[in-house]
Amino acid sequence: MTESSEPASHHQPHVIENRIVYAALSGYIAPGERLGEKELSEIFKVSRTLVREAMIRLQARGIVEVMPRRGWFVIEPTVEEARNTINARRALEVGMLATADHVTPEKIAILREHVRNEQRALEEDDRAQRSYLLGHFHVCLAETIGNPVLGSILQDLTTRTVLIAALYQSTHDAHESCDEHSQIIDALEAGEPMEAVRLMDMHLKHVEKALNYRDVASRMESLKSVLQKGPSL
């Protein structure tokens, strides 16, 4: 194996796993994209065994899947899976805010800084950073108000949501998302958790409404019809 100038810790499966999650959140990895063990082992300068271990961990998190004799692929969620993902997020995030105690000024400052970074990415038209920050806001929110376990779960769900948005051609405006994040923080700062609940519920409804389920389903039906009725050449 080729020697790397990076520390040995950079060779661990969890580092490979986290970098792939970051790439997915940033929009660098598309739904259905093949992730070859050989290519990844060359990128990370590690054995295929370590790459495989990282991929197995990602499979357990619902971010990749393995196809016999074909390899590892980024998930392509069905319409039902997409809806289930959004509904799971709604249950978790609304519940989290409903039970949130007093959010200290220090915690509000952390959340404000995150939104400022979102705004900066929007102003600079940095699409990768924008995608990552808009998704990671929900993880930051969970971790900041004191629920790191929920933050870990939301990391996977938001990654799936980014892939869903790419697959179903989301029209949700990034500026709108950023504004909605800011409004949620306003409600928490004002000591109004139920208003934060209402705003989060509305935000996630906007995310789902922007997904173009119909066109994807229509294209699949058209393809099915062609394949079933087309001539045998």
trRosetta pair geometry for C-beta under 8 A, 3 or more apart (Angstrom, degrees):
i j d omega theta_ij theta_ji phi_ij phi_ji
1 45 7.0 112 169 176 99 69
1 46 7.1 9 -161 -149 141 22
1 47 6.0 -75 -85 -67 140 76
2 45 5.3 -88 80 -141 99 101
3 45 7.7 9 130 176 14 131
4 10 7.3 -120 120 84 142 123
4 11 7.2 156 43 -71 143 107
4 45 4.0 133 -67 103 120 150
6 10 4.0 -58 148 54 127 154
6 11 7.4 146 96 -45 112 79
6 45 7.5 142 30 57 115 131
7 10 5.3 112 66 -7 70 99
8 11 5.6 -51 -168 22 51 115
8 12 7.9 69 141 -40 67 86
9 12 5.8 -26 -169 -8 50 117
9 15 6.9 120 143 -50 68 141
10 15 5.5 -161 -153 151 42 168
10 44 7.8 -162 143 -163 88 90
11 15 7.2 65 45 48 9 135
11 44 7.0 127 -125 156 59 104
11 45 7.4 -79 -103 91 99 80
11 46 4.9 146 -153 -95 91 117
11 50 6.4 -32 165 -174 84 167
12 15 4.9 96 65 0 80 103
12 16 7.5 -151 98 -1 45 86
12 50 7.6 -133 -152 -159 21 121
13 16 5.6 -57 -152 39 40 111
13 17 5.9 44 151 -24 71 108
13 50 5.5 -149 -72 -171 82 76
13 51 7.9 178 -116 -94 84 14
13 53 4.2 -81 -98 104 148 109
13 54 4.0 -163 -160 -68 83 77
13 57 6.3 125 147 -3 120 138
14 17 5.2 -50 -144 38 35 120
14 18 6.2 35 157 -20 67 105
14 54 7.4 -163 -62 -112 20 90
14 57 7.3 -84 -95 131 62 174
15 18 5.9 -52 -144 36 29 108
15 19 6.4 28 156 -18 63 107
15 44 8.0 141 102 -145 104 127
16 19 6.0 -59 -149 36 28 109
16 20 6.5 26 155 -18 64 107
16 40 7.0 78 -159 173 125 118
16 44 5.5 -13 -99 -98 107 162
16 46 7.2 -93 -63 34 134 151
16 50 6.9 131 -9 141 148 95
16 51 6.4 -138 -178 -115 163 58
16 54 3.9 -55 90 -106 120 164
17 20 6.1 -62 -154 35 27 108
17 21 6.5 26 151 -18 64 107
17 54 4.5 -153 -57 -156 80 91
17 57 5.0 -39 -103 89 142 130
17 58 5.7 -169 -135 -57 89 92
18 21 5.5 -52 -148 36 35 113
18 22 6.3 38 152 -21 66 103
19 22 5.5 -49 -147 35 34 114
19 23 6.4 37 152 -20 64 103
20 23 5.6 -51 -148 35 34 113
20 24 6.4 35 152 -19 64 103
20 29 7.0 35 -167 -36 74 160
20 35 7.2 35 -134 -131 132 152
20 54 7.2 127 2 152 135 120
20 58 6.3 -36 92 -91 140 147
20 63 7.6 129 122 128 111 139
20 64 7.9 -22 149 -40 143 127
21 24 5.7 -55 -150 36 32 111
21 25 6.3 30 153 -16 66 107
21 58 7.5 -162 -62 -114 88 105
21 63 6.7 -67 -99 -130 81 168
21 155 6.9 24 178 162 142 107
21 159 5.6 -68 -154 -101 86 146
22 25 5.8 -55 -145 39 31 110
22 26 6.1 22 157 -13 65 113
22 132 6.8 18 -161 -122 72 127
23 26 5.8 -62 -143 44 27 107
23 28 4.2 -76 -167 66 84 119
23 29 4.8 74 125 -20 103 109
24 27 7.9 52 178 -62 29 20
24 28 7.4 -81 -66 54 24 74
24 29 4.6 -47 -88 58 66 119
24 63 6.6 -128 -23 -165 175 120
24 74 6.9 167 -108 -134 116 129
24 159 5.1 52 105 -161 126 101
24 162 6.3 131 146 85 79 128
24 163 6.2 -24 -173 -60 110 103
25 131 6.5 161 151 127 57 92
25 132 4.7 77 124 -117 104 70
25 135 5.0 -144 -154 73 99 146
25 136 6.6 62 179 -51 146 94
25 158 6.9 35 -116 120 107 100
25 159 5.5 -69 -69 -105 86 77
25 162 5.4 154 -126 -8 45 166
26 128 4.1 26 180 -170 105 86
26 129 7.1 4 -132 -69 102 30
26 131 5.3 117 -149 78 32 113
26 132 4.4 -5 -85 -56 76 107
27 127 6.5 -63 59 138 150 98
27 128 5.8 -135 50 -112 100 62
27 131 4.3 83 -22 42 113 176
27 132 8.0 -111 0 -44 82 72
27 162 6.7 -121 -72 176 70 117
27 166 6.8 154 -131 -79 85 127
28 128 6.4 33 -51 -125 94 116
29 33 5.5 -138 -169 52 77 147
29 35 7.7 6 -142 -75 129 111
29 74 5.6 158 153 -76 111 152
29 163 8.0 -31 102 -96 90 101
30 33 4.7 109 62 -42 76 116
30 74 6.7 152 93 66 40 148
30 163 7.9 121 -172 -134 34 80
30 166 6.0 -145 -138 149 72 146
31 74 5.6 -133 -132 113 33 110
31 75 6.6 -50 -140 95 87 51
31 76 4.6 105 165 -101 110 71
31 77 7.5 -88 -134 12 135 70
31 163 4.8 115 -76 -174 96 95
31 164 7.8 91 -72 -75 139 28
31 166 5.7 169 -9 89 102 112
31 167 4.3 0 23 -70 161 108
32 73 6.1 -15 -155 179 38 116
32 74 6.1 -39 15 71 17 88
32 76 4.6 32 -62 -62 91 121
32 167 7.8 114 -13 -103 104 108
33 73 6.8 162 80 -155 33 70
33 74 4.7 28 46 15 81 121
34 70 7.6 -106 -119 156 120 92
34 71 5.9 62 -160 89 105 125
34 72 7.0 116 -162 82 61 56
34 73 5.4 -39 -99 -98 56 79
35 39 7.7 -133 -173 68 48 114
35 40 6.2 38 172 -51 89 128
35 55 6.9 174 100 -108 127 118
35 64 6.4 -57 29 -126 137 140
35 71 7.3 -160 70 146 53 112
35 72 4.6 -48 66 99 94 110
35 73 6.9 168 12 -98 81 24
35 74 6.7 95 -27 -42 111 80
36 39 4.1 76 74 13 109 107
36 40 6.5 179 88 -8 55 86
36 71 5.9 -18 -108 -173 59 159
36 72 7.5 178 -84 46 21 92
37 40 5.9 -61 -144 42 28 108
37 41 6.1 31 157 -24 66 108
37 48 4.6 61 156 -148 116 102
37 51 4.9 141 -149 104 78 135
37 52 6.0 12 -123 -66 130 81
37 55 7.3 -76 -90 -17 91 148
37 71 6.8 -142 -11 -142 90 110
37 72 7.0 103 -51 7 81 118
38 41 5.9 -55 -147 33 26 111
38 42 6.7 23 154 -16 61 106
38 48 6.7 -16 -82 -94 50 119
39 42 5.9 -59 -155 36 31 109
39 43 6.4 32 150 -21 66 106
40 43 5.4 -51 -144 35 36 113
40 44 6.1 9 165 4 70 110
40 51 4.6 129 100 -138 119 133
40 54 7.9 -141 153 68 144 133
41 44 6.5 -66 -138 53 25 92
41 45 7.7 77 165 -101 55 8
41 46 5.7 -111 -143 75 69 63
41 47 6.3 -30 -140 167 121 14
41 48 4.7 -53 -65 -75 145 63
41 50 7.6 119 -113 59 88 91
41 51 5.0 -92 -68 -27 80 140
42 45 7.2 22 -168 -74 28 49
44 50 7.7 -126 107 102 136 121
44 51 6.9 157 44 -83 134 97
46 50 4.3 -71 153 66 129 138
46 51 6.3 151 89 -45 110 83
47 50 5.2 101 62 5 79 95
47 51 7.3 -140 103 0 47 87
48 51 5.2 -52 -148 40 43 116
48 52 6.0 49 151 -26 71 103
49 52 5.7 -52 -148 34 29 113
49 53 6.6 32 151 -21 62 103
50 53 5.6 -49 -150 32 35 114
50 54 6.6 36 151 -18 64 102
51 54 5.7 -56 -155 35 34 111
51 55 6.4 31 150 -18 67 107
52 55 5.6 -55 -147 37 33 111
52 56 6.4 38 153 -23 66 102
53 56 5.7 -50 -149 31 31 113
53 57 6.7 33 151 -18 62 103
54 57 5.7 -55 -156 34 34 112
54 58 6.5 31 149 -16 66 106
55 58 5.5 -52 -147 39 37 111
55 59 6.2 45 150 -25 66 101
55 64 5.9 -72 -158 85 82 149
55 66 7.3 91 146 -72 121 107
55 72 4.9 -83 -155 -103 139 155
56 59 5.4 -47 -148 31 33 116
56 60 6.7 36 151 -19 62 101
57 60 5.7 -52 -153 33 33 112
57 61 6.7 26 149 -13 63 108
58 61 5.5 -59 -149 41 37 110
58 63 4.6 -77 -176 66 91 111
58 64 4.5 42 119 17 117 110
59 62 7.7 50 179 -67 32 23
59 63 7.5 -100 -78 52 24 67
59 64 5.4 -64 -76 79 66 83
59 65 6.3 104 -127 -104 93 38
59 66 6.3 -21 -99 -18 141 97
59 72 7.8 -107 -65 -131 107 105
61 156 4.7 -139 -177 -118 100 126
61 159 8.0 27 140 61 120 142
62 75 6.7 5 165 -46 64 158
62 156 6.2 84 52 175 102 120
62 160 6.3 -10 117 -77 111 129
63 74 7.1 -42 159 -140 71 73
63 75 6.2 -131 -174 -2 24 114
63 156 6.7 -117 -52 -145 104 85
63 159 5.7 -17 -108 121 117 135
63 160 6.9 -121 -98 -72 69 79
63 163 7.8 155 -146 -24 73 150
64 72 5.2 15 169 -175 132 102
64 73 6.5 156 -160 80 82 34
64 74 5.7 -57 -104 -101 76 40
64 75 6.4 -140 -105 -34 21 78
65 72 7.4 159 82 -150 31 61
65 73 5.8 -25 64 65 79 86
65 75 5.7 90 -13 -89 104 77
66 71 7.0 -92 -144 160 75 25
66 72 5.4 -36 -98 -95 73 65
66 73 7.6 147 -103 18 25 75
67 70 4.0 -16 95 57 111 120
67 71 6.7 1 54 53 84 38
67 72 8.0 169 17 -90 73 18
67 73 6.1 24 -7 1 113 120
70 73 7.4 -4 119 -35 114 115
73 76 7.8 -30 139 -15 118 95
74 163 6.6 -155 162 -127 114 135
75 160 7.1 -17 72 -124 139 87
75 163 6.3 79 74 135 90 158
76 163 7.9 -127 -103 160 38 114
76 167 6.0 142 -148 -116 75 142
77 81 3.9 -135 -163 97 96 120
77 82 4.8 129 119 -61 126 75
77 85 6.7 -31 -146 -18 163 136
77 160 6.6 76 -48 -172 141 100
77 163 6.8 112 -2 107 107 109
77 164 5.4 -28 49 -93 135 93
77 167 6.7 167 46 48 79 159
78 81 4.6 96 48 8 74 102
78 82 6.9 -132 95 -7 39 86
79 82 5.6 -53 -149 34 31 114
79 83 6.5 29 154 -16 64 105
79 168 7.9 104 -103 -94 73 132
79 213 5.0 81 -128 -146 115 112
79 216 7.1 167 -69 86 102 123
79 217 6.2 7 -49 -68 146 110
80 83 5.8 -55 -149 37 31 109
80 84 6.3 32 152 -20 65 107
81 84 5.5 -53 -144 37 32 113
81 85 6.4 39 153 -25 64 102
82 85 5.7 -52 -152 30 30 113
82 86 6.7 25 153 -13 64 104
82 164 4.5 134 -126 -142 102 128
82 167 7.8 -138 -83 75 130 125
82 168 6.4 62 -130 -27 164 145
82 211 6.5 168 158 -178 140 162
82 213 7.3 -169 75 -93 144 105
83 86 5.9 -55 -150 38 34 107
83 87 6.1 32 154 -17 67 110
83 208 7.3 70 -118 -143 66 123
84 87 5.6 -56 -143 41 31 112
84 88 6.2 35 155 -23 65 105
85 88 5.8 -53 -149 33 28 111
85 89 6.6 28 153 -17 62 105
85 157 6.0 163 -166 -153 89 84
85 160 5.0 -135 -137 116 145 129
85 161 6.1 -175 139 -74 127 75
85 164 6.3 -168 65 -43 149 152
86 89 5.7 -55 -152 36 33 112
86 90 6.4 36 151 -23 66 104
86 161 7.1 102 -82 -109 73 105
86 164 7.9 -135 -47 109 96 165
86 204 6.1 147 -170 176 92 103
86 207 6.6 -177 -126 97 117 111
86 208 4.6 88 -165 -81 165 114
87 90 5.5 -49 -147 32 34 114
87 91 6.5 34 155 -19 65 103
88 91 5.9 -53 -150 35 31 110
88 92 6.3 22 156 -12 65 111
88 157 6.0 -139 99 -121 114 134
89 92 5.9 -63 -145 43 30 106
89 93 5.6 11 168 -6 71 117
89 138 7.4 -14 -157 -173 115 158
89 154 7.1 89 -125 -127 89 86
89 157 5.1 162 -77 152 97 138
89 158 7.6 102 -109 -69 132 66
89 161 6.9 25 -46 -63 154 134
89 204 6.0 -177 105 -129 112 135
90 93 6.5 -62 -130 45 21 97
90 94 5.6 15 173 -10 62 118
90 200 8.0 150 -135 133 63 95
90 201 6.5 66 -150 -122 102 70
90 204 4.9 177 -86 111 89 159
91 94 6.6 -58 -133 42 15 104
91 95 6.1 13 163 -15 55 119
92 95 6.0 -67 -149 41 21 109
92 96 6.2 25 156 -25 62 109
92 150 6.2 164 -178 -153 113 108
92 153 6.7 -142 -139 106 158 130
92 154 6.6 -168 119 -77 142 95
92 157 7.5 156 37 11 149 167
93 96 5.4 -46 -143 31 32 116
93 97 6.5 26 159 -13 63 104
93 138 6.3 -56 -102 -152 132 112
93 141 7.7 47 -141 95 102 136
93 142 7.7 -91 -109 -69 77 103
93 154 7.2 89 -73 -107 97 128
93 200 5.3 -147 132 172 112 137
93 204 7.0 150 61 -52 138 138
94 97 6.1 -59 -150 39 30 105
94 98 6.2 33 153 -24 65 109
94 197 5.3 72 -154 -152 79 88
94 200 5.7 -179 -87 95 67 123
94 201 5.5 48 -95 -70 123 92
95 98 5.6 -55 -144 33 31 114
95 99 6.5 7 164 -1 65 110
96 99 6.6 -78 -155 46 23 94
96 100 6.6 45 148 -55 63 96
96 141 7.7 106 119 125 140 104
96 142 6.1 -60 -155 -110 160 85
96 145 7.1 118 164 79 104 135
96 147 6.1 -126 -136 36 113 158
96 150 5.8 142 -94 162 130 165
97 100 5.3 -29 -148 -9 39 122
97 184 7.8 -89 -111 -163 145 108
97 188 7.7 -102 -142 -83 100 104
97 193 5.7 171 161 -168 76 87
97 196 4.6 -141 -172 113 131 111
97 197 4.8 178 99 -78 120 70
97 200 5.6 164 -4 -1 155 150
98 193 6.3 121 -127 145 27 116
98 194 7.0 49 -119 -96 73 64
98 197 5.2 53 -72 -89 81 135
99 193 8.0 -170 23 175 11 151
100 103 6.3 2 161 -55 121 103
100 145 5.2 -39 -130 -177 113 143
100 188 6.9 -43 120 -126 152 105
100 193 5.1 179 59 -121 99 125
100 196 7.3 -29 39 77 142 149
102 191 6.9 -13 -121 -116 78 96
103 107 5.0 -112 -175 84 85 131
103 108 6.0 105 131 -57 109 87
103 145 5.9 -50 -106 -112 105 98
103 188 4.6 6 31 168 155 108
103 189 7.0 -78 84 -81 118 43
104 107 4.8 97 58 6 78 100
104 108 7.1 -137 101 -4 43 87
105 108 5.4 -53 -146 37 36 115
105 109 6.3 43 153 -26 67 102
106 109 5.7 -50 -152 29 31 115
106 110 7.0 34 149 -20 61 100
107 110 5.6 -47 -154 28 38 113
107 111 6.7 33 150 -14 66 104
107 144 5.0 131 -158 166 95 100
107 145 6.4 94 -179 -86 145 57
108 111 5.8 -58 -153 40 35 110
108 112 6.2 38 150 -23 68 106
108 185 6.4 118 -148 -172 81 100
108 188 6.7 -179 -99 105 95 108
108 189 4.9 81 -126 -93 142 98
109 112 5.6 -51 -144 36 32 114
109 113 6.4 36 155 -23 64 103
110 113 5.9 -54 -153 32 29 112
110 114 6.8 32 149 -21 62 103
110 140 7.2 -159 141 177 103 108
110 144 5.1 -175 91 -124 134 129
111 114 5.6 -50 -154 30 36 114
111 115 6.7 31 151 -15 66 103
111 140 6.8 145 -108 130 68 113
111 141 6.6 57 -113 -98 115 72
111 144 5.9 172 -59 104 93 171
111 185 4.8 175 125 -111 130 122
111 188 7.6 44 49 66 168 145
112 115 5.8 -56 -151 38 34 108
112 116 6.4 39 149 -22 67 103
112 185 6.3 145 -73 170 69 156
113 116 5.5 -49 -148 33 34 115
113 117 6.6 37 151 -19 63 101
114 117 5.7 -54 -157 33 33 112
114 118 6.7 38 144 -22 64 101
114 133 6.9 172 -177 -164 81 99
114 136 7.7 -134 -158 105 122 95
114 137 5.8 139 142 -114 131 77
114 140 5.0 136 -99 128 160 167
114 181 7.9 -104 107 161 105 138
115 118 5.2 -44 -151 30 41 118
115 119 6.4 42 150 -20 67 101
115 137 7.3 59 -78 -119 71 123
115 178 6.5 123 -156 -165 86 83
115 181 5.4 179 -103 112 108 118
115 182 5.2 116 -161 -80 155 83
115 185 6.6 -102 -26 -7 144 150
116 119 5.6 -51 -149 36 34 112
116 120 6.4 38 150 -22 65 103
117 120 5.5 -49 -146 33 34 114
117 121 6.5 36 154 -19 64 103
117 129 7.9 -108 162 163 95 113
117 133 5.5 -152 113 -131 103 146
118 121 5.9 -58 -154 36 30 110
118 122 6.5 30 149 -19 65 106
118 130 6.9 82 -153 -136 66 66
118 133 4.7 -169 -90 127 75 129
118 134 6.1 99 -132 -74 117 68
118 137 6.9 7 -64 -68 137 122
118 178 4.7 175 132 -118 128 108
118 181 6.8 78 23 58 169 153
119 122 5.5 -53 -150 35 34 114
119 123 6.3 33 153 -20 67 105
119 178 6.0 128 -75 -176 69 144
120 123 5.7 -53 -146 36 31 111
120 124 6.2 14 159 -4 66 112
121 124 6.1 -64 -140 49 28 100
121 126 4.5 -90 -151 63 77 105
121 129 4.2 -145 -122 105 126 106
121 130 4.1 176 134 -73 122 71
121 133 5.7 163 7 22 153 141
122 125 7.4 22 -179 -76 31 40
122 130 5.9 101 -72 -113 61 122
122 174 6.0 179 -106 121 107 118
122 175 6.1 109 -153 -86 147 76
122 178 6.2 -63 -39 -34 147 160
124 129 7.9 11 76 58 119 134
126 129 4.1 8 125 35 121 114
126 130 5.8 150 88 -25 68 89
127 130 5.4 -54 -140 38 29 116
127 131 6.2 32 160 -22 65 104
128 131 6.0 -54 -151 33 27 109
128 132 6.5 23 153 -15 62 108
129 132 5.7 -56 -147 39 33 111
129 133 6.0 25 159 -15 69 111
130 133 6.1 -61 -142 40 25 104
130 134 6.1 22 163 -17 64 111
130 174 5.7 14 169 -161 128 148
131 134 6.2 -58 -144 36 23 107
131 135 6.5 14 161 -8 60 112
131 162 6.2 89 177 -139 106 123
132 135 6.2 -71 -156 43 25 104
132 136 5.7 12 159 -13 67 119
133 136 5.6 -60 -131 45 29 106
133 137 6.6 54 160 -47 62 87
134 137 6.1 -29 -160 -4 29 116
134 174 6.2 -105 -69 -144 153 88
134 177 5.1 42 -150 123 122 142
134 178 6.9 -78 -103 -67 99 75
134 181 7.6 -138 -136 -40 67 141
135 138 6.9 -56 177 22 44 103
135 139 7.7 30 134 -5 69 106
135 158 4.2 135 -177 165 95 117
135 159 7.1 94 168 -73 144 42
135 161 6.7 169 -126 75 106 110
135 162 5.2 -28 -83 -59 148 116
136 139 5.0 -52 -158 39 60 115
136 140 5.9 64 143 -24 80 102
136 155 7.9 20 -119 -116 73 76
136 158 7.0 150 -76 120 36 156
137 140 5.5 -58 -148 39 31 113
137 141 6.2 37 152 -26 66 104
137 181 5.1 -60 -175 -126 158 137
138 141 5.5 -43 -145 30 32 116
138 142 6.7 32 155 -16 61 102
138 154 5.1 -135 126 172 104 134
138 158 5.4 168 56 -76 125 133
139 142 5.9 -56 -153 36 32 109
139 143 6.2 23 154 -12 67 111
139 151 4.9 81 -163 -161 72 84
139 154 5.1 -177 -87 97 67 111
139 155 5.1 58 -103 -76 133 75
139 158 6.4 -100 -38 14 99 148
140 143 5.9 -60 -143 43 29 106
140 144 5.8 27 160 -22 66 114
140 151 7.8 86 -59 -132 14 116
141 144 5.9 -59 -140 37 23 109
141 145 6.4 2 169 -1 62 109
141 184 7.6 -20 -116 124 143 137
142 145 6.8 -69 -144 44 22 93
142 147 5.0 -77 -176 77 82 98
142 148 7.4 128 129 -100 94 22
142 150 4.4 -136 -161 102 131 101
142 151 3.9 179 96 -75 116 72
142 154 5.4 155 -10 14 151 145
143 146 7.9 64 175 -55 28 12
143 147 7.2 -103 -87 67 28 52
143 148 5.4 50 -120 -100 79 67
143 151 4.0 49 -58 -88 85 155
145 188 7.8 -106 -88 -146 127 143
147 150 4.0 12 134 26 118 118
147 151 6.4 150 101 -24 69 84
148 151 5.0 -48 -147 31 40 121
148 152 6.6 45 155 -23 67 96
149 152 5.9 -51 -159 29 32 111
149 153 6.9 28 146 -13 63 104
150 153 5.5 -53 -150 38 39 112
150 154 6.0 37 153 -19 70 108
151 154 5.7 -57 -143 40 29 109
151 155 6.6 44 152 -33 62 97
152 155 5.7 -41 -155 16 32 117
152 156 7.6 25 152 -10 58 98
153 156 6.2 -60 -167 35 37 105
153 157 6.4 26 146 -12 71 112
154 157 5.3 -57 -139 45 41 110
154 158 5.7 39 161 -20 74 105
155 158 6.3 -56 -143 38 22 104
155 159 6.5 26 154 -20 59 108
156 159 5.7 -55 -150 34 31 113
156 160 6.5 31 152 -17 64 105
157 160 5.6 -52 -150 37 33 112
157 161 6.3 38 149 -24 65 104
158 161 5.2 -48 -146 33 38 117
158 162 6.6 44 153 -22 65 97
159 162 5.8 -48 -153 30 33 111
159 163 6.7 29 150 -12 63 105
160 163 5.7 -58 -153 40 35 111
160 164 6.1 39 148 -23 68 106
161 164 5.3 -51 -144 36 33 115
161 165 6.2 38 154 -23 65 102
161 207 7.0 -7 -168 170 126 137
162 165 5.7 -50 -148 32 30 113
162 166 6.7 29 152 -17 62 103
163 166 5.7 -53 -151 36 33 111
163 167 6.2 30 153 -18 66 109
164 167 5.7 -58 -144 39 30 109
164 168 5.9 -6 169 12 69 113
164 170 7.8 70 113 -49 73 117
164 211 6.7 -28 148 -116 101 134
165 168 6.7 -68 -130 55 21 86
165 170 3.7 -32 -155 -9 86 138
165 172 7.1 -71 -135 32 121 116
165 207 7.7 -69 -85 -168 113 91
165 210 7.7 14 -130 102 94 112
165 211 6.9 -105 -108 -96 55 91
166 169 7.8 20 179 -72 26 38
166 170 7.6 -31 -49 8 26 99
167 216 7.2 45 147 -105 85 150
168 211 4.2 26 116 -165 139 92
168 212 5.1 174 168 50 77 66
168 213 6.0 -7 -147 -72 131 51
168 216 5.7 -74 -116 -23 75 142
169 211 7.8 112 63 -153 54 50
169 212 4.5 -21 69 29 101 134
169 215 7.0 -27 43 66 136 136
169 216 7.7 172 11 -52 103 103
170 207 7.5 -21 -141 -164 134 63
170 210 4.7 52 -161 123 82 109
170 211 5.5 -30 -94 -89 80 59
170 212 7.2 -152 -79 -6 30 85
171 210 4.7 -144 57 -160 67 93
171 212 7.1 83 -19 -50 99 103
172 176 6.7 -121 -179 70 74 123
172 177 6.3 68 149 -54 112 109
172 206 6.2 109 -125 141 112 90
172 207 5.6 5 -85 -117 161 50
172 209 8.0 110 -80 71 98 75
172 210 3.5 -166 -51 27 83 175
173 176 4.0 84 75 3 101 110
173 177 7.0 -168 95 -10 55 81
174 177 5.5 -50 -151 32 37 114
174 178 6.5 38 152 -19 66 104
175 178 5.7 -53 -150 36 34 113
175 179 6.4 35 152 -19 66 105
176 179 5.7 -54 -149 37 32 112
176 180 6.3 31 153 -19 65 107
176 206 6.9 -129 137 160 128 149
177 180 5.7 -57 -149 37 30 110
177 181 6.5 35 152 -22 65 103
177 203 7.4 90 -133 -158 64 104
177 206 8.0 -170 -86 103 71 128
177 207 7.7 67 -102 -82 108 93
178 181 5.7 -50 -152 31 32 114
178 182 6.6 32 151 -19 63 104
179 182 5.6 -55 -153 35 34 113
179 183 6.5 35 150 -21 66 104
180 183 5.6 -50 -147 34 36 114
180 184 6.6 41 152 -22 64 100
180 199 6.6 171 -167 174 83 98
180 202 7.4 -147 -141 98 123 96
180 203 4.3 139 160 -105 141 109
180 206 7.1 -159 -69 41 161 149
181 184 5.8 -53 -155 30 33 113
181 185 6.8 31 149 -16 64 104
181 203 7.7 96 -63 -129 54 150
182 185 5.7 -55 -154 36 35 111
182 186 6.5 43 147 -26 66 102
183 186 5.3 -45 -149 28 37 118
183 187 6.7 37 153 -19 64 100
183 199 5.2 -155 116 -151 109 145
184 187 5.9 -53 -155 33 32 111
184 188 6.6 30 149 -15 64 106
184 196 5.3 78 -158 -145 73 84
184 199 4.9 -169 -86 105 73 130
184 200 5.8 73 -114 -66 127 82
184 203 7.0 -31 -54 -29 124 148
185 188 5.6 -56 -149 39 36 111
185 189 6.1 36 154 -21 69 107
186 189 5.8 -58 -148 37 28 111
186 190 6.3 21 155 -14 64 110
187 190 5.8 -60 -147 41 29 108
187 192 4.8 -89 -167 78 80 99
187 193 7.4 120 141 -101 103 18
187 195 4.0 -151 -141 99 125 104
187 196 3.9 178 101 -65 128 74
187 199 5.9 -177 -11 6 148 139
188 191 7.8 42 177 -70 32 24
188 192 7.6 -104 -74 56 21 60
188 193 6.9 49 -108 -95 66 62
188 196 5.1 58 -58 -82 78 144
190 195 7.4 -12 73 56 124 143
192 195 3.9 17 132 20 119 120
192 196 6.5 145 101 -19 71 83
193 196 5.2 -53 -151 36 39 116
193 197 6.4 48 148 -26 68 99
194 197 5.1 -39 -149 28 39 120
194 198 6.6 44 150 -20 63 98
195 198 5.5 -47 -150 33 37 113
195 199 6.4 34 151 -17 65 106
196 199 5.7 -56 -146 40 32 110
196 200 6.2 32 155 -20 66 106
197 200 5.9 -57 -146 36 27 108
197 201 6.3 28 156 -19 63 107
198 201 5.9 -56 -150 36 28 111
198 202 6.3 26 153 -17 64 109
199 202 5.6 -55 -147 39 31 112
199 203 6.2 38 152 -25 65 106
200 203 5.4 -51 -146 33 32 116
200 204 6.4 26 158 -13 66 105
201 204 6.2 -58 -149 39 28 104
201 205 6.4 31 151 -20 63 108
202 205 5.6 -55 -148 36 32 114
202 206 6.5 36 152 -22 64 102
203 206 5.8 -55 -156 31 30 112
203 207 6.7 34 147 -21 64 102
204 207 5.3 -44 -149 30 40 117
204 208 6.5 35 154 -15 66 102
205 208 5.9 -55 -148 40 33 106
205 209 6.0 34 154 -23 67 109
206 209 5.7 -53 -140 37 30 112
206 210 6.4 32 159 -24 62 107
207 210 6.2 -63 -158 30 25 111
207 211 7.5 32 147 -32 58 99
208 211 5.8 -46 -163 11 42 115
212 215 4.8 -9 156 27 111 114
212 216 6.5 118 109 -18 82 93
213 216 6.1 -72 -159 41 33 107
213 217 6.0 26 156 -16 73 113
214 217 5.9 -61 -148 40 28 108
214 218 6.0 29 155 -22 66 110
215 218 5.5 -54 -144 37 30 114
215 219 6.3 32 156 -21 65 103
216 219 5.8 -52 -149 34 30 110
216 220 6.5 29 153 -17 63 106
217 220 5.8 -57 -150 37 32 111
217 221 6.4 32 152 -20 65 105
218 221 5.7 -54 -149 35 32 111
218 222 6.4 33 153 -19 65 105
219 222 5.6 -54 -149 36 32 112
219 223 6.3 33 153 -19 66 105
220 223 5.6 -52 -146 37 32 112
220 224 6.2 37 152 -23 64 105
221 224 5.5 -51 -147 34 31 115
221 225 6.4 34 153 -21 64 104
222 225 5.7 -54 -150 34 31 112
222 226 6.5 29 153 -18 65 106
223 226 5.8 -55 -148 36 32 110
223 227 6.2 27 157 -16 67 110
224 227 6.0 -60 -146 40 27 108
224 228 6.1 19 159 -15 64 113
225 228 6.0 -63 -144 40 25 106
225 229 5.9 -15 172 14 65 118
226 229 6.7 -78 -133 52 19 86
226 230 5.2 35 172 -50 65 114
227 230 6.2 -28 -115 10 18 116
